[in-house]
Amino acid sequence: MATPNVSQATTPRSSVARGKEEAEPQSPESDISHDASLDHTSNDFADLEKANTVDDTQGGAERKAESRPSKWMFQGNSHCSVGTREFEGERGWNQFVGALPFLGLLIGIIIGGMANILNASFYTKRFHANGNKAVPEARLPPMMVGSVFFAAGLFLFGWTSGKDIPWIAPVLGTVLLGFGFFTIFQSALNYLIDTFQRYAASAIAANTFLRSVCALAFPLFVDPMYSKLGIPWATSVFGFFAVLLIPIPYLFYVYGPKIRARGKYSANMG
C-alpha cells in the first residue's frame, strides 16, 4: 500500500491557516497604537502650522511687515514704505487703516500749494520792479521755509513711531513732510525755469534724471537700514542730511545773482 505524500497533505492546511491569519481582525492594542501614531503626526502638522503663523503681537506684526520684500522694494515713494513699516509693522494696523495716516501727507501738500500761491504776489512785485524780467530768487521763500519744516517733520515722524505714543504725533510729522516736500519741489522747478529760461526743458530733464537715479538707489538700502537701525534712528539719518541742506536756498537767495552771472547757460537770462 502506497504511503501518502506528507508534504502534499500539509500544504493545503498551511495555506488555509495563513488565510485565516490574514482575515483575522487586528487586536485592539494595534488599533490604539495606530491611532496614536496618526494623532502624533497630526499634532506635528498643527505645531508646524502654528510656527509658521504670524501672530498679532508687535513682534509678529514686524515679521509680517518684513516678509513682504516686493512691497518694500518697489514702492513708488520711500515715505510710503516707511509709513507702512510704522503704522502696519510697528503699530500692527491692517492695510486699510495703516494707509489712512498718509492723508496727513496730502494735507501738508495742499498747505504747501497755498504757500506757493501766497508767494506769487511777492514774486509779481519783484518781477515788475526788475523791469518785467524774471527774478529766480523770488521763487525761493517757500523753499526756505519748507526746508526747515521738512527736517522737523522727519525727526517728529521718526521719534514718535513707538506704539505707546499717540498716532496723531507721527501723522503731524507727515503733514510737515508733505508741506516741506511740495514747497521744496515746486520752488526748485520754478527757480530752474526762471534761471535757464530757453534751456529750461533741459534743466528740468537733468533734475528729473537725478531724482530718478535716487529713486532707483534708495530702495536698495532703505529697508535694510530701517531693519538694522529702527525707525527713529534711520529716519534721523535723513533728518541730519535735511538739516545740512537747509542753508542752500538761503545761500542762493543771497548769492544767486552772482552765481547765475558766472554760468554759461544762465548768464544774462534775468
BAFI-3210 file (N, C-alpha, C; in Angstrom, 3 decimals, decimal comma, padded with zeros to 6 digits):
// residues 270
n [1|2|3|4|5|6|7|8|9|10|11|12|13|14|15|16|17|18|19|20|21|22|23|24|25|26|27|28|29|30|31|32|33|34|35|36|37|38|39|40|41|42|43|44|45|46|47|48|49|50|51|52|53|54|55|56|57|58|59|60|61|62|63|64|65|66|67|68|69|70|71|72|73|74|75|76|77|78|79|80|81|82|83|84|85|86|87|88|89|90|91|92|93|94|95|96|97|98|99|100|101|102|103|104|105|106|107|108|109|110|111|112|113|114|115|116|117|118|119|120|121|122|123|124|125|126|127|128|129|130|131|132|133|134|135|136|137|138|139|140|141|142|143|144|145|146|147|148|149|150|151|152|153|154|155|156|157|158|159|160|161|162|163|164|165|166|167|168|169|170|171|172|173|174|175|176|177|178|179|180|181|182|183|184|185|186|187|188|189|190|191|192|193|194|195|196|197|198|199|200|201|202|203|204|205|206|207|208|209|210|211|212|213|214|215|216|217|218|219|220|221|222|223|224|225|226|227|228|229|230|231|232|233|234|235|236|237|238|239|240|241|242|243|244|245|246|247|248|249|250|251|252|253|254|255|256|257|258|259|260|261|262|263|264|265|266|267|268|269|270]
n.u [000,858|000,537|002,373|001,073|001,849|003,369|004,056|002,381|-000,061|000,009|000,324|-002,124|-003,397|-001,653|-001,831|-004,495|-004,429|-002,775|-004,405|-006,517|-005,226|-004,601|-007,138|-008,092|-009,167|-007,367|-005,863|-007,192|-005,113|-003,285|-004,818|-005,061|-002,397|-001,965|-003,811|-002,729|-000,323|-001,243|-002,448|-000,201|001,207|-000,600|-000,561|002,038|001,919|000,091|001,569|003,601|002,146|001,325|003,791|004,482|002,597|001,887|001,526|-000,599|000,854|003,263|005,878|005,248|003,814|005,835|007,457|005,702|005,456|008,077|008,257|007,479|009,074|008,780|006,847|008,211|010,480|009,610|008,043|006,632|007,176|009,384|008,527|006,097|006,761|008,192|006,199|004,439|005,879|005,879|003,090|001,710|003,585|004,893|002,796|000,835|-001,451|-004,071|-003,959|-005,713|-006,446|-003,867|-003,085|-004,452|-003,183|-001,597|-003,068|-002,398|-000,021|-001,062|-002,575|-000,526|000,726|-001,280|-001,374|001,195|000,883|-000,831|000,912|002,732|001,041|000,505|003,041|003,219|002,300|004,361|006,423|005,463|005,622|008,401|009,069|007,965|009,381|011,878|011,927|010,065|011,243|012,355|012,855|014,636|015,356|013,222|011,527|012,222|011,463|009,271|010,632|012,693|011,354|010,053|012,147|013,015|010,720|010,520|012,780|012,163|009,801|010,746|012,239|010,209|008,392|010,017|010,790|008,457|007,433|006,937|004,841|003,559|003,159|000,806|-001,031|-001,443|000,779|002,987|001,481|001,146|003,774|003,900|002,349|003,996|006,094|004,843|004,222|006,823|008,062|006,550|006,807|009,582|010,063|008,424|009,342|011,986|011,727|010,497|012,528|014,576|013,383|013,094|015,759|017,171|015,527|015,302|016,615|015,284|013,831|015,802|017,167|015,241|014,900|017,414|017,271|015,128|016,226|018,282|016,760|015,411|017,470|018,153|015,742|015,896|018,093|017,647|015,687|017,294|018,824|017,318|015,363|016,983|018,451|016,509|015,728|017,974|018,658|016,268|013,157|013,303|016,145|016,967|015,294|016,225|018,728|018,172|017,030|019,217|020,714|018,882|018,915|021,521|021,225|019,563|020,661|021,050|018,924|018,852|021,424|021,394|019,430|020,677|023,193|022,527|022,253|024,986|025,998|024,509|025,394|027,875|027,424|027,294|024,941|023,074|023,677|022,881|020,172|018,301]
n.v [-001,208|002,169|004,893|007,921|011,210|013,385|016,054|017,070|016,728|018,407|020,965|022,268|022,709|024,500|026,740|027,436|028,096|030,349|032,079|032,373|033,746|036,138|037,061|037,535|040,000|042,973|043,269|045,080|046,457|046,992|048,700|050,920|051,777|052,455|054,571|056,361|056,941|058,280|060,492|061,688|062,421|064,259|066,190|067,081|068,348|070,392|071,826|072,719|074,386|076,340|077,417|078,637|080,545|083,961|085,883|088,399|090,091|092,698|091,983|089,944|091,368|092,964|091,037|090,218|092,508|092,712|090,534|091,021|091,673|092,557|094,544|096,428|096,935|097,923|100,131|103,207|105,566|106,498|107,409|106,156|103,438|103,554|104,571|102,417|100,505|101,799|102,196|099,812|097,768|098,489|099,413|097,568|097,845|097,162|096,870|098,720|100,620|101,322|102,814|105,189|107,291|108,552|110,528|112,753|113,503|114,363|116,555|118,244|118,735|120,163|122,478|123,372|124,005|126,201|127,968|128,465|129,810|132,129|133,207|134,035|136,681|138,142|137,464|138,638|141,383|141,714|140,980|143,024|145,148|144,574|145,342|143,911|141,427|138,083|136,989|134,829|134,317|135,221|133,138|131,468|131,804|130,054|127,574|128,086|128,241|125,771|123,901|123,866|122,936|120,450|119,012|119,083|117,598|115,038|114,302|114,448|112,514|110,210|109,888|109,594|107,159|105,020|102,478|103,163|105,849|108,374|108,079|110,396|111,995|111,029|111,365|114,131|114,637|113,669|115,603|117,872|116,897|116,629|119,315|120,459|118,937|119,574|122,384|122,656|121,142|122,397|125,051|124,656|123,746|126,009|127,849|126,799|127,091|129,905|130,585|129,320|129,528|129,596|127,203|125,691|123,288|121,336|121,665|120,891|118,277|117,213|117,480|115,773|113,354|113,017|112,781|110,450|108,574|108,590|107,605|105,044|104,020|104,315|102,409|100,161|100,274|101,403|099,766|097,667|099,400|100,507|098,177|097,500|099,825|100,728|102,604|105,278|106,118|105,539|107,206|109,578|109,744|110,612|112,983|114,408|114,842|116,470|118,696|119,604|120,519|122,694|125,389|125,880|127,030|129,579|130,541|130,658|132,546|134,853|134,949|134,258|135,865|136,432|133,871|132,956|134,716|133,768|131,473|129,507|128,995|130,383|133,028|136,456|135,981|136,963]
n.w [000,000|-000,879|000,507|001,755|000,474|002,562|002,448|000,435|001,688|003,867|002,823|001,811|004,284|005,590|003,921|004,238|006,916|006,894|005,419|007,195|009,243|007,967|007,516|010,013|012,314|013,454|016,648|019,520|020,781|018,724|017,130|018,797|019,009|016,335|015,985|017,805|016,560|014,266|015,499|016,618|014,314|013,152|015,141|014,893|012,388|013,058|014,955|013,287|011,593|013,412|014,081|011,710|011,483|011,740|014,564|016,162|017,694|018,597|017,774|015,980|014,087|013,093|011,893|009,931|008,388|007,480|005,862|003,339|000,843|-001,790|-001,658|-000,205|-001,720|-004,148|-003,823|-004,869|-003,539|-001,051|001,404|001,662|002,005|004,415|006,039|005,944|007,374|009,810|010,605|009,972|010,519|012,997|014,684|014,183|012,590|010,174|006,536|005,341|007,377|008,061|005,877|006,024|007,581|005,669|004,614|006,018|004,795|002,337|003,208|004,084|001,607|000,277|001,886|001,345|-001,369|-001,135|000,126|-001,935|-003,675|-002,214|-002,244|-004,803|-005,152|-003,954|-005,701|-008,065|-007,510|-007,287|-009,855|-011,502|-010,446|-011,389|-014,002|-015,489|-015,760|-015,165|-011,825|-010,337|-007,645|-006,176|-006,138|-004,111|-001,310|-000,313|-000,371|001,415|003,858|003,805|003,830|006,474|007,789|006,606|007,541|010,287|010,254|009,584|011,896|013,818|012,903|013,017|015,746|017,108|016,627|018,258|019,693|021,990|021,864|021,005|017,933|016,514|016,623|014,843|012,530|012,365|011,830|009,187|007,948|008,116|006,581|004,058|003,499|003,478|001,461|-000,881|-001,151|-001,426|-003,744|-005,741|-005,706|-006,481|-009,131|-010,310|-009,905|-011,525|-014,049|-014,292|-014,163|-016,291|-018,481|-021,787|-021,915|-020,179|-020,348|-020,695|-018,296|-016,405|-017,241|-016,591|-013,823|-013,282|-014,111|-012,210|-009,855|-010,462|-010,518|-007,822|-006,826|-007,805|-006,446|-003,667|-002,592|-002,389|-000,115|001,905|003,229|004,471|006,139|007,846|009,086|010,552|012,092|013,132|013,258|014,493|014,523|011,903|010,384|011,397|010,240|007,618|008,432|009,487|007,169|005,851|007,512|007,062|004,475|004,650|004,593|001,851|000,082|001,243|000,792|-002,008|-002,315|-001,446|-002,777|-005,313|-007,795|-008,417|-008,734|-010,904|-012,858|-013,473|-014,820|-017,833|-019,282|-017,893|-017,645|-018,175|-018,371|-016,666]
ca.u [000,000|001,392|002,406|000,673|002,864|003,092|004,162|001,185|-001,201|000,119|000,350|-003,412|-003,734|-000,856|-002,387|-005,745|-004,070|-002,313|-005,570|-007,276|-004,480|-004,746|-008,525|-008,409|-009,047|-006,258|-006,202|-007,433|-003,867|-002,687|-005,622|-004,731|-001,074|-002,095|-004,468|-001,786|000,643|-001,903|-002,605|001,110|001,524|-001,444|-000,076|003,247|001,490|-000,523|002,654|004,285|001,288|001,396|005,108|004,531|001,549|002,346|000,507|-000,942|001,648|004,122|006,945|004,678|003,473|007,063|007,868|004,781|005,810|009,369|008,184|006,935|010,136|008,348|006,142|009,191|011,475|009,062|007,161|006,976|007,605|010,014|007,702|005,038|007,301|008,494|004,914|003,913|006,595|005,469|001,707|001,320|004,558|005,151|001,551|000,001|-002,707|-004,252|-003,520|-006,619|-006,259|-002,480|-002,898|-005,154|-002,312|-000,997|-003,866|-001,623|000,894|-001,870|-002,910|000,683|000,934|-002,261|-000,902|002,343|000,376|-001,331|002,079|003,251|000,115|000,752|004,335|003,095|002,197|005,716|007,181|004,966|006,202|009,820|009,114|007,743|010,480|013,065|011,691|009,312|012,158|012,270|013,726|014,590|015,467|011,910|010,814|012,809|010,937|008,602|011,641|013,431|010,526|009,754|013,305|013,018|009,596|010,800|013,684|011,420|008,859|011,473|012,535|008,953|007,864|010,867|010,883|007,131|006,981|006,657|003,440|002,999|002,935|-000,434|-000,823|-001,548|002,107|003,626|000,660|001,565|005,052|003,654|001,863|005,184|006,824|004,137|004,420|008,208|008,352|005,934|007,394|010,941|009,995|007,849|010,241|013,169|011,364|010,306|013,847|015,273|012,744|013,457|017,211|017,684|014,571|015,241|017,160|014,577|013,446|016,986|017,460|014,256|015,211|018,560|016,758|014,315|017,133|018,950|015,774|015,109|018,595|017,981|014,597|016,347|019,099|017,203|015,082|018,296|019,416|016,405|014,765|017,981|018,833|015,447|015,724|019,117|018,683|014,953|012,540|013,788|017,480|017,051|014,687|017,098|019,810|017,666|016,826|020,503|021,029|017,977|019,412|022,704|020,822|018,715|021,238|021,186|018,059|019,231|022,621|021,000|018,641|021,606|024,272|022,027|022,627|026,402|026,181|023,927|026,209|029,056|027,002|027,286|023,582|022,195|024,087|022,063|018,817|017,404]
ca.v [000,000|003,362|005,864|009,259|012,287|014,272|017,484|017,454|016,767|019,558|022,250|022,973|023,184|025,701|027,858|027,854|028,758|031,717|032,874|032,745|034,769|037,423|037,517|037,897|041,445|043,343|043,359|046,456|047,138|047,509|049,864|052,063|052,279|053,093|055,869|057,254|057,389|059,295|061,698|062,313|063,066|065,445|067,204|067,665|069,307|071,537|072,630|073,394|075,490|077,406|078,048|079,468|081,564|085,194|086,357|089,809|090,874|093,664|091,288|089,247|092,361|093,378|089,981|090,229|093,640|092,476|089,375|091,438|092,469|093,207|095,783|097,400|097,263|098,528|101,248|104,385|106,641|105,948|107,749|105,148|102,215|103,821|104,669|101,065|099,900|102,488|102,015|098,402|096,916|098,863|099,537|096,405|098,165|096,458|097,647|099,836|101,633|101,763|103,772|106,443|108,400|109,263|111,727|113,864|113,927|115,118|117,847|119,063|119,155|121,213|123,693|123,840|124,674|127,518|128,813|128,900|130,816|133,374|133,756|134,580|138,149|138,630|137,316|139,615|142,687|141,682|140,884|144,360|146,012|144,215|145,668|142,794|140,310|137,042|137,077|133,461|134,284|135,476|131,856|130,640|131,860|128,818|126,544|128,459|127,821|124,340|123,076|123,729|122,071|119,085|118,387|118,894|116,505|113,769|113,975|114,210|111,218|109,113|109,695|109,324|105,926|103,984|102,094|103,797|107,266|108,522|108,038|111,722|112,609|110,790|111,923|115,529|114,609|113,537|116,911|118,701|116,340|116,994|120,754|120,708|118,313|120,268|123,717|122,495|120,637|123,382|126,204|124,270|123,746|127,391|128,504|126,328|127,679|131,317|130,738|128,860|130,011|128,855|125,869|125,178|121,885|120,517|121,740|120,057|116,885|116,810|117,349|114,559|112,209|112,861|112,260|109,065|107,759|108,440|106,715|103,684|103,567|104,341|101,162|099,116|100,323|101,954|098,700|097,119|100,404|100,580|096,927|097,500|100,970|101,050|103,787|106,587|106,490|105,508|108,443|110,677|109,857|111,518|114,273|115,098|115,330|117,578|119,867|120,094|121,160|123,866|126,677|126,034|128,077|130,885|130,969|131,030|133,781|135,980|134,962|133,731|136,652|136,256|132,501|132,869|135,515|133,002|130,281|129,630|128,958|131,186|134,427|137,404|135,474|137,746]
ca.w [000,000|-001,060|001,630|001,254|000,486|003,704|002,043|-000,309|002,590|004,797|002,101|001,829|005,625|005,903|003,148|004,898|008,180|006,592|005,011|008,393|009,979|007,260|007,628|011,392|012,580|014,318|018,065|019,965|021,101|017,485|016,708|019,647|018,617|015,022|016,184|018,477|015,558|013,443|016,304|016,749|013,032|013,002|016,075|014,312|011,368|013,733|015,529|012,188|011,162|014,422|013,998|010,512|011,548|012,388|015,486|016,079|018,622|017,945|017,076|014,833|013,072|012,436|010,974|008,802|007,530|006,875|004,979|002,045|000,237|-003,026|-001,334|000,265|-002,730|-005,346|-003,529|-005,638|-002,663|000,144|002,552|001,774|002,585|005,822|006,714|006,084|008,493|011,041|011,020|009,880|011,179|014,389|015,446|013,937|011,915|008,907|005,374|005,080|008,418|008,002|004,785|006,308|008,006|004,550|004,353|006,569|003,730|001,383|003,813|004,018|000,221|-000,010|002,553|000,572|-002,570|-000,732|000,376|-003,230|-004,220|-001,488|-002,669|-006,161|-005,076|-003,702|-006,938|-009,045|-007,168|-007,668|-011,315|-012,057|-010,015|-012,173|-015,409|-016,084|-016,024|-014,138|-010,642|-009,802|-006,180|-005,589|-006,074|-003,066|000,069|000,145|-000,127|002,620|004,997|003,694|004,186|007,929|008,150|006,131|008,509|011,533|010,047|009,648|013,295|014,524|012,473|013,454|017,190|017,674|015,979|019,233|019,810|023,182|021,572|020,223|016,490|015,919|016,571|013,544|011,446|012,259|011,125|007,747|007,465|007,916|005,445|002,833|003,272|003,097|000,169|-002,008|-001,314|-001,955|-005,117|-006,647|-005,787|-007,252|-010,554|-010,745|-009,937|-012,725|-015,234|-014,366|-014,304|-017,579|-019,481|-023,060|-021,673|-019,000|-020,549|-020,431|-016,856|-015,702|-017,585|-015,766|-012,461|-013,241|-014,209|-010,928|-008,902|-010,829|-010,060|-006,376|-006,610|-008,093|-005,482|-002,276|-002,095|-002,199|001,219|002,909|004,045|005,412|007,131|008,847|009,843|011,464|012,997|013,674|012,643|014,974|014,086|010,441|009,902|011,811|009,251|006,585|009,061|009,580|005,824|005,569|008,253|006,357|003,212|004,906|004,161|000,398|-000,500|001,787|000,071|-003,366|-002,233|-001,247|-003,776|-006,581|-008,987|-008,729|-009,228|-012,246|-013,784|-013,850|-015,575|-019,290|-019,808|-017,068|-017,678|-018,959|-018,540|-015,835]
c.u [000,876|001,259|002,031|001,800|002,506|003,107|002,926|-000,003|-001,159|000,052|-000,992|-003,740|-002,951|-001,372|-003,657|-005,444|-003,594|-003,456|-006,377|-006,573|-004,614|-006,154|-008,883|-008,246|-007,903|-006,759|-006,442|-006,147|-003,227|-003,465|-005,248|-003,385|-001,127|-002,726|-003,523|-000,750|000,051|-002,055|-001,280|001,502|000,717|-001,006|001,184|002,903|000,880|000,540|003,405|003,489|001,354|002,719|005,204|003,496|002,061|001,231|000,323|-000,165|002,564|005,241|006,439|004,321|004,716|007,537|006,980|005,126|007,119|009,344|007,601|007,966|009,682|007,645|007,123|010,103|010,909|008,016|007,609|007,515|008,180|009,242|006,623|005,571|007,625|007,202|004,266|004,582|006,140|004,076|001,237|002,284|004,707|003,876|000,580|-001,331|-002,820|-003,935|-004,415|-006,404|-004,833|-002,203|-003,541|-004,231|-001,647|-001,852|-003,183|-000,626|000,159|-002,219|-001,697|000,960|-000,034|-001,835|000,316|001,929|-000,158|-000,173|002,682|002,354|000,322|002,070|004,259|002,994|003,564|006,552|006,760|005,546|007,667|009,982|008,949|008,867|011,756|012,871|011,002|010,233|012,101|013,289|013,700|014,619|014,133|011,060|011,187|012,185|010,153|009,586|012,419|012,666|010,325|010,922|013,382|011,908|009,846|011,711|012,970|010,438|009,525|011,751|011,256|008,375|008,689|010,787|009,522|006,555|006,625|005,168|002,766|002,739|001,684|-000,153|-000,848|-000,177|002,830|002,801|000,963|002,928|004,875|003,113|003,046|006,002|006,169|004,318|005,841|008,543|007,814|006,554|008,815|010,900|009,510|008,758|011,478|012,869|011,191|011,637|014,626|014,705|013,135|014,940|017,676|016,774|014,585|015,811|016,440|014,211|014,616|017,324|016,509|014,502|016,385|018,134|015,949|015,183|017,825|017,993|015,438|016,232|018,501|016,831|014,959|017,254|018,544|016,564|016,089|018,875|018,461|015,850|015,790|018,377|017,784|015,369|016,838|019,003|017,357|014,444|013,118|015,140|017,623|016,434|015,548|018,278|019,390|017,438|018,109|020,938|020,149|018,427|020,629|022,349|019,969|019,353|021,228|020,229|018,388|020,461|022,284|020,178|019,559|022,604|023,823|022,422|024,089|026,666|025,650|024,763|027,437|028,710|026,956|025,889|022,608|022,549|023,171|020,651|017,815|017,265]
c.v [001,233|004,302|007,244|010,261|013,291|015,730|017,930|017,580|017,977|020,899|022,953|023,522|024,446|026,920|028,364|028,594|030,172|032,601|033,319|033,842|036,140|037,960|037,942|039,396|041,700|043,473|044,815|047,197|047,746|048,703|051,101|052,655|052,985|054,470|056,858|057,780|058,473|060,607|062,425|063,050|064,336|066,564|067,872|068,693|070,550|072,446|073,385|074,571|076,651|078,148|078,985|080,574|082,777|085,703|087,850|090,660|091,807|092,995|090,566|090,197|092,832|092,319|089,945|091,345|093,381|091,319|089,722|092,283|093,171|094,518|096,852|097,842|098,061|099,596|102,447|105,505|106,042|106,271|106,693|103,880|102,399|103,924|103,308|100,345|100,496|102,070|100,565|097,510|097,210|098,849|098,388|096,697|097,356|097,403|098,857|100,966|102,176|102,749|105,123|107,570|109,146|110,440|112,950|114,395|114,775|116,499|118,777|119,562|120,274|122,535|124,267|124,532|126,062|128,473|129,315|129,950|132,152|134,016|134,373|136,107|138,772|138,567|138,364|140,991|142,753|141,636|142,264|145,302|145,752|144,476|144,563|141,661|139,333|137,272|135,698|133,409|134,544|134,214|131,050|130,732|130,626|127,686|126,833|128,037|126,306|123,453|122,847|122,769|120,630|118,351|118,116|117,733|115,145|113,358|113,679|112,848|110,070|108,841|109,596|108,042|104,829|103,726|102,770|105,287|107,396|108,655|109,420|112,369|112,307|111,306|113,410|115,632|114,476|114,834|117,833|118,208|116,724|118,457|121,038|120,147|119,142|121,642|123,629|122,107|121,716|124,595|125,883|124,267|125,173|128,136|128,085|126,970|129,142|131,527|130,420|129,227|129,187|127,440|125,179|123,701|120,952|120,510|120,858|118,578|116,372|116,609|116,064|113,305|111,955|112,293|110,808|108,126|107,530|107,496|105,264|103,155|103,432|103,039|100,053|099,118|100,830|100,855|098,045|098,121|100,516|099,305|096,914|098,604|101,207|102,353|105,098|106,981|106,466|106,767|109,644|110,844|110,796|112,916|115,066|115,631|116,528|118,851|120,462|120,855|122,408|125,171|126,918|127,082|129,475|131,430|131,398|132,321|135,003|136,081|134,466|134,543|136,486|134,865|132,375|133,621|134,748|131,767|130,542|129,739|129,798|132,668|135,240|136,882|136,308|139,166]
c.w [000,000|000,108|001,122|001,402|001,562|003,313|001,296|000,623|003,489|004,111|002,113|003,189|005,973|005,142|003,791|006,172|007,932|006,176|006,196|009,171|009,314|007,418|009,029|011,601|013,521|015,741|018,444|020,278|019,859|016,962|017,504|019,251|017,268|015,153|016,852|017,497|014,666|014,204|016,441|015,469|012,831|013,934|015,549|013,254|012,001|014,339|014,445|011,671|012,119|014,342|012,811|010,513|012,298|013,271|015,349|017,077|017,864|017,167|015,851|013,722|012,346|011,464|009,756|007,836|006,805|005,893|003,621|001,321|-001,022|-002,736|-000,892|-000,859|-003,895|-005,045|-004,354|-004,784|-001,400|001,406|002,765|002,419|004,053|006,620|006,910|007,250|009,823|011,487|010,945|010,652|012,655|015,223|015,192|013,283|010,635|007,739|005,116|006,092|008,378|006,889|005,070|006,782|006,867|004,095|004,955|005,560|002,697|001,930|003,774|002,611|-000,157|000,638|001,816|-000,713|-002,264|-000,451|-000,925|-003,873|-003,530|-001,917|-004,064|-006,144|-004,809|-004,968|-007,971|-008,775|-007,578|-009,188|-011,955|-011,654|-010,799|-013,660|-016,161|-016,561|-014,844|-013,020|-009,974|-008,282|-005,491|-005,531|-004,830|-001,673|000,511|000,441|001,154|003,874|004,980|004,074|005,689|008,366|007,725|007,111|009,835|011,413|010,108|011,094|014,079|014,175|013,046|014,943|017,873|017,102|016,968|019,397|020,998|022,997|020,716|018,732|015,851|015,763|015,252|012,366|011,264|011,578|009,625|007,155|007,186|006,722|004,120|002,487|002,793|001,731|-000,988|-002,230|-001,877|-003,426|-006,088|-006,798|-006,615|-008,745|-011,078|-010,842|-011,184|-013,987|-015,385|-014,612|-015,715|-018,753|-020,760|-022,931|-020,515|-019,144|-020,251|-018,942|-016,060|-015,997|-016,759|-014,314|-012,299|-013,296|-012,866|-009,879|-009,197|-010,403|-008,555|-006,052|-006,888|-006,995|-004,067|-001,816|-001,836|-000,789|002,293|003,815|004,970|006,496|008,229|009,682|010,888|012,513|013,700|013,090|013,164|014,397|012,568|009,842|010,267|010,855|008,124|007,164|009,164|008,218|005,465|006,288|007,553|005,082|003,423|004,410|002,654|-000,176|000,019|001,067|-001,350|-003,367|-002,134|-002,398|-005,141|-007,804|-009,383|-009,288|-010,648|-013,270|-014,261|-014,680|-017,071|-019,852|-018,983|-017,077|-018,598|-019,233|-017,732|-016,316]
res [m|a|t|p|n|v|s|q|a|t|t|p|r|s|s|v|a|r|g|k|e|e|a|e|p|q|s|p|e|s|d|i|s|h|d|a|s|l|d|h|t|s|n|d|f|a|d|l|e|k|a|n|t|v|d|d|t|q|g|g|a|e|r|k|a|e|s|r|p|s|k|w|m|f|q|g|n|s|h|c|s|v|g|t|r|e|f|e|g|e|r|g|w|n|q|f|v|g|a|l|p|f|l|g|l|l|i|g|i|i|i|g|g|m|a|n|i|l|n|a|s|f|y|t|k|r|f|h|a|n|g|n|k|a|v|p|e|a|r|l|p|p|m|m|v|g|s|v|f|f|a|a|g|l|f|l|f|g|w|t|s|g|k|d|i|p|w|i|a|p|v|l|g|t|v|l|l|g|f|g|f|f|t|i|f|q|s|a|l|n|y|l|i|d|t|f|q|r|y|a|a|s|a|i|a|a|n|t|f|l|r|s|v|c|a|l|a|f|p|l|f|v|d|p|m|y|s|k|l|g|i|p|w|a|t|s|v|f|g|f|f|a|v|l|l|i|p|i|p|y|l|f|y|v|y|g|p|k|i|r|a|r|g|k|y|s|a|n|m|g]
***
